[in-house]
Amino acid sequence: MDMAIAALSVDMSMAKTQQELGMAVLKMAISADNSAVEEALELVESLDPAVGNNLDVTA
């Protein structure tokens, strides 16, 4: 019975570690995603709003 308790303790510890690792990876992915969105927004904001308003159709 003592070995079963020890094995259960080890299993629970491993499960907790795996969950913490999964959360850390998820946080990294969210952070990277947020960075990409921020960079895209900065790029869009830096564009000249007048570009593309006029079309020269004479050849």
Secondary structure, 3 states (H helix, E strand, C coil): CHHHHHHHHHHHHHHHHHHHHHHHHHHHHHHHHHHHHHHHHHHHHHCCCCCCCCCCCCC
